Structure formats: C-alpha cells, structure tokens
Amino acid sequence: MTPIRIAAKIFVTPDPRAEVELEPFIGLFHRFIQESALEGLLIDVADYAHVPEGPGVILIGHDVDYGIDASEGRYGLLVTRKRLGDTPVADVVLDVLRKALIAVLATEQSGATPVRFDPRRIEISLIDRLATPNSAEGFEQAKKQIAPVIEKLFGASGSLEREREDDARRALTLCALSSDASVDARSLLERLGGDLESHRAEAGQSDWDVSVETLKRLREEGAEFVLIDVRELHEVEICSLGGEHVPLDRLQEKMASLARESHVIVHCKVGGRGAKAVAALRDAGFENAWNLKGGILAWIDHIDPSLSRY
C-alpha cells in the first residue's frame, strides 16, 4: 500500500541544530511561486516561524509542499509529496528526491539566505502508520522498495538506516547516507536525470505554467478551480475542454466577476495567448492564475486524442 505522503529532508550544514533565520524564506518562497522556480502547482506561503522546533516556513502546493523545517531542533529543507494515488513508493521517492535537490540548488543560488545544505544525509519519511508501520517489518518492506532509488542516487557509497526505532507512534523514517564526501546536490540531481537549468528551461511559455497532466489530475480529484478558454469561438466549436469561453480581448470584462483569490487555469490552442492572459490576470492581482502549457493541442497529444486537432 502507498502511504498518504512521502517526505524527504536535507539538513542544513555544517550544523543542523544551529539556529537559522527563517524570515528570508518567506520572501524567497513567494518569489519561487512568482517565478515557477520549483516543480508543482505552488499556491501560498505559511509562516510558522513562531512555533518552537516547528514546521518553520512552508511553501504550499497542490501535490507537493516545500519548507524550511525546524522539527526536533534540526533545520533542513523538507519536501513532502501528497495526493499520491496508487503511484509505486519507489517512483514517489525518486520524484521527491529530485524535487528536493532542485529546491536545494534554487535556494542556495537565490542569494536570499546564506543557508547551505548537505545532501549526503537525507531523511525519507513514509507518513502513514497504517500503510507503513514504524516496525522492523515495515522497515524491511520499505527498504526493498527504496534501496534501488538510493543506489541510483548514491551509488556504492550509499546506505539506508532506520530512524526512530523506539517509537511506533512516529512515521517510518529511513535515513539515506553517502560516505562519498565529493557528492553535491548538482551531481546527485544529474544522477536522477535532471538539472536545475533544464527545469528552468522547461518552465514553458509563461512564468506560471501547469502541465496537461496536472490539469487532468485536478479534474479527477474534484479540485476547485476556474478553467477559462481564451480562444476564438470558431476554435471552441472545433474542440473544447469544457472551460468557460472568454476570448482574450474580453478577459478584462471577466475579471470583474472573479474573486481575486480564485484558482484560475487558462488555456488557448498552444499556450501563447494563455500566457498573455495569465500575465494580465496576475497584474490585476490574481495570484493563483496559471497557463496550460502547450494549450489544448498538448491535451490532445497527451491526454485525449479523440478531440479534433486544427
């Protein structure tokens, strides 16, 4: 069974217990939303810096959360995947590790904070005591699934250990360790098949793109959002995703009837007009406006080929 959530925490270096100034992360995480600097549909920033040894500052997303976490008095960058469905544990772990390494690099390169991270020690938590109990048996089952991912990440220098063995009330946590002092976040990310520059290049046609896979998942999960089609009427008559038809030149009129806090996804044919619409929406204060990357043609290519192309 897949747990409800899977998290990875990469600790601050040189001393995770040394106090970290959290306030800079509030502005940094807001910037990450604006620039689509990290993967996922990013929504808002929550400040828990006032909570001793608490969750710190969290960048909340639809299917992934990022945070500078101070739990147990140890500071680190925590990335939590949620809404996992029936995705195999190994696939989720690989994805959360890749996202965590991208976040580490983006944070270190931002200039917003002097904090640095040591990716040679990563805690992986399977957050669901029913699906993945914190027991010797639960550890062995999880280890079988996760070990190949850690081998891909760390190679022969890697190992997996169980954390918090004495407390069955806590989430099952495995510690991935590397004895290779030369590894860094960039080289590890490359081993997992990605790099920060490629992610930024993939950001797409606007600074606020979402994939057609994300739109499909949002629909299946019944998420609340407004889908707006900014194409012309003759295009809508050829094929449609069922969104509200608001031609680009009438978008300004539509804004008057939308709440500023609404989650809005805009699409056109291939993404260009959608990018312009999202830029206009965000300039008008709609901070949760997103452009469907590749437009309806990407949806046809990757999700529903039964729709007519044009």
Protein Blocks (a to p, Z undefined) as FASTA:
>chain_A
ZZfbdcddddddfblkbccdfklmmmmmmmmmmnomagcjdfbdcdfklpghiehjaddd
fkbccdddfehhiacdddddehkljadfklmmmmmmmmmmmmmmmmmmnopaccdcdfkb
ccdddddfklmccbfklmmmmmmmmmmmmmmmnmmmbccddehkllmkbccddddddfbf
kbcfklmmmmnopafklmmmmnojbfbbccfklmmmmmmnopacddddfbdfklmmmpce
hiacddfklmmmmmmmpcfkbccddddfkommmmmmmmmmmmnopabbccdehijmlmmm
mmmmmbccZZ
